Amino acid sequence: MAAPKKGRGPSGGQGRPGRALALILIAMVALAGGMFLSGHTTPRLGIDLAGGTSITLKAKSQPGKPDAINQTNMDTAVSIIERRVNGLGVSEAEVQTQGRDNIIVNIPKGTNSKQAREQVGTTAQLYFRPVLAVTEGKATPTGTASPSASGSPKPSASPSSKETASGSKATPSASATTQGRAVTGALTKDTSPSPSASGTPKASASPSASADPATAELQKKFAELDCSTKAGRAKAGTDVKPTDTTVACSSEGDAKYVLGPAEVSGTDVDSAKAAIDQQRGMWIVQMDFTDKGSKKFQQITSKLSTQQSPMNQFAIALDGEVVSAPQVNETLSGSAEISGSFTQQSAQDLANVLSYGALPLSFNEDTVTTVTAALGGEQLQAGLIAGAIGLALVVIYLVAYYRGLALIALLSLLVSGILTYTLMSLLGPAIGFALNLPAVCGAIVAIGITADSFIVYFERIRDEIREGRTLRPAVERAWPRARRTILVSDFVSFLAAAVLFIVTVGKVQGFAFTLGLTTLLDVVVVFLFTKPVMTLMARTKFFSSGHSWSGLDPKRLGAKPPLRRSRRVNAPIDPKEA
């Protein structure tokens, strides 16, 4: 007689629930360990909970552009400011328009909030202009500027080697100081050196140039320009068209320049990043140009490389201030670098504003107010009290209705809470997530979603027991049906959270993000914790015997007696009847 075939063993979820429990335990330990090792043991808080700074920016009228302040430019400015702030790692910053010409920027309190405040209203108009003349930054008495005026200013950026598109480098200049030229001589574009006792080249001044009103006006501005004060530097280079010749100060105020029309603009910069020059041990900002910008840069450096100092320099002017004025000794293309007295922070700040582009409008900082977290703290306290009351009601319901099964539900809620808290703490420094009041509401709503998943599974098990099955097979037969319902329900919740996150802005996104995160965690907890724990509990005498406090008492559930089919025995046929 052949031996009976062995039946298929129990599924992994039924036979080895310890594997799933070990996996989720490892995940919890890893997340908690990462949270403590990183030092971020609490979630980052938004401006409504932690306080911060609220800045009102007022758009300035543009010379020659009466219609510049319009909705399109304001929306563009909001987008750029938001990307700048987020580029610094400051999350939950709110940037929105107010009225026709105001932008409100709310920056949460944090490590980068000060840098964000400095950048929100920075126009970041970047131009590469040829240097026509340079001298010391102090104002010269009117009428004393002479064609041979000279000085030895210390440029704000020392000449440095520049990488070309092919990777070759220009030869660094021999000296960081330059011989000043007169404004008049520079504007006549007469760069031929004239002999002098000292052998220093001088620019010749032609009578026609000095008689030119535009040249005389520029001479006057250059002579009166005082770059040693912040107010003096603010006057230089303002309200100037890119096609105009202008005067400007170095960012440090130790030099003043006459600059020609812009040859390359910030819109020609494709990307920018801060880096440290290992050879010189200084921070620099590296820029890559677009294809169009690379051609422009190649043309201007080709012209400047044939000029004498200081007219072989190009000034990198940011918002009217010269942040760097390197000399050019050969044709360059593809990329460039800005060097100077940069710290790591200032280099990163400059790279940040260059990467996201210039604002289409200029802004004045109208008001700056400090937002306290008192109001948000009171609302948070009220929200937490409401959440605690809701959680207590859920617990009371579970204990009263499901009795012993309530222990499994509470343990599952605890695991879900630990995972949610550790992830929120780690996502703060990782992606800039900040916990605000709507996000707290999303977490409270998630309690109901998570509890609903347990209830679906428990009810499926109770249905199987009502059909007359014992607990262990009831747990396994109920799981496939409950699993489908849980996945469909969580998918709908996650889809709603995703749509809400995409179509909304500001704080509502915090609600959507938290709701989506906790919905995903609900799936993880039900599959890797609730189901395995239920399998283990079904093996215990308390649950398997149907104790009255287990929540699975067959009598209380109105279970049907097992259906037993009687075997029908065929009686032998009487030969007479046949």
C-alpha positions, 0 to 999 in steps of 0.5 A: 500500500502506497504511503500517503503523500505529505501535505504542503506545510504551512506558509511562511507567514504561518510557520515562521512568523518570527522572521517577519517580527525580526525584520521589523525589529531590526528596522526599528533598532536601525532607525532609532540608532540612526536617530540618536547617532545623528543627534536629531532626536526630535522632529524639526518644527515648522514656523507655527510651532518653532517660531521664526522670521516673517519678511515683507518685500516690496517691489521697486519700480524699474527705470524705463520699465513702468510695467515691470511689476506684474503678476508674471514677474511676481510669481517668478520671484516667488518661485526663485525665492522659494528655491533659494531658501529650500536650497539652503535646507530651510524647510516649510518656508512660506513664500507668497504674494500679497497685493500687487507688489508685496511678497511675504516670506515666512522662514522657520527658526533654524540653523540656516534661517539667517542665511535665508533672510540674507538671500530672499531679497537679493536680486542676484543680477550677475554681469561680466563686464570689461574693466576700463579703469580701476583705482582706490575706493575712496572718493576723489575731490571733484575736479582732481581726477587726472588722466594719469591717476593711478593706484594700487588697489587690492582687487576683491578677487585675486587673479586665478587660473581658470579652466577652459572647456578643454581642461587647459588652464590660463596662466595666473597673472604675475601680480594682483595689483593693477595700474589705474587708468583715467576715465577719459582715456578709458572711454576713448578706448586709447590703450596705446602706452605713452612714454613716461619717466617711470615707464608706466603706460598712461591713457591719453585724454582727447579733447573730444572725450572731455567735451562729451557730456556723457563722459564728463558725467561719468568722470564726475560719478567716478571721482565722487564715488566713495566705496569705503562706506556701505552707503557709498557702495549702495549708490554705485551700479544701481538702476544701470542698464546692461548696455551702459558704461557704469562705475562700481565698487568692489564688494570689500570697498577697497577699489572702484571701477569703470566698467564697460557694457555687459558682455555675459549675463547671469542668464548665461550661467547653467550651474554654479557650486562652491568648492575649495581650491586645493592649491590656494586653500581658498573657497571659490564659486565654479560656474558652468555656462550654457552653450550660448553663454560659453560662446559669449565668454570665449569672445570676451576673453579673446578680446581681453587677453590682448589688452594691457592691464587693467583692461585685460580684466573682466569684472564679475558684478553681482547686484552692482558690486564687483565680487571678482576682477580676474585678469585674462591671459588667454581665451577661455570658454565653458566654465569660469570661477569666482574667487576672493575673500570667500568663506565656505558659507559666503561661497555656498550662498553665492552659488545658491543664488546663481544656481536659481537665477536672478530675480526679475524685480528689485525688492526693498525689505519693507518689514521684518518681524519675529514670529513666536511659537506661543500661538502655535504651541497652544494650538499644538497642545490643544491638538495633542489633547484632542489626539489623546482623547481620540486615542483613549476612545479607540482603546476603550472601544477595542478593549470593550469589543475585542477584549484580548485582541485589543492587546495586539492592536495596541502593540501594533499602534505602538510599533507604528508610532515608533516608526513614525516618530523616528522617520520624522526625526530623520527626514528633517535633516535628510529632506528638510521635513518640518512638523507643523500643525497640519502635519500633526493633524495628519498623524492623528488621522492616521491613528484611525486608518491604522486601527481600521486595518486591525479591525478588518483583520479581526473581523475576518477571523471572527467570521471564520470562527462563526463558520465553525473553524478553530482559531489557527486555521481561521487566522490563516484563512482570514488573512488573504481576504483581509489583506486585499481589503487593507491594501485597497483601503490604504491605496485609496488613502495614499492616492488621496494624500499624493494628489493633495500633496501635488496640487497644494502648497504650504502647510497643507502639504505637511498634512498630505505628506504625513498622511501618506507616510503613515499610510505606507507604515500601516501596510508595513506594520500590518504585514510584518507585525500584526499578522505574525503576532496574531499567528503566534497568539493563536498558538497560545492556550488563552486564545486557542481555547476561546477564553471569554476574554480573548475576544474569540469565544465561539459561544459569544460569536454565535459559532455554528457547530462543525458540519459533519457529513455522514458517510453513506454506505451502499447496502448489498443488492439482494439477488432476488430483487435483481 
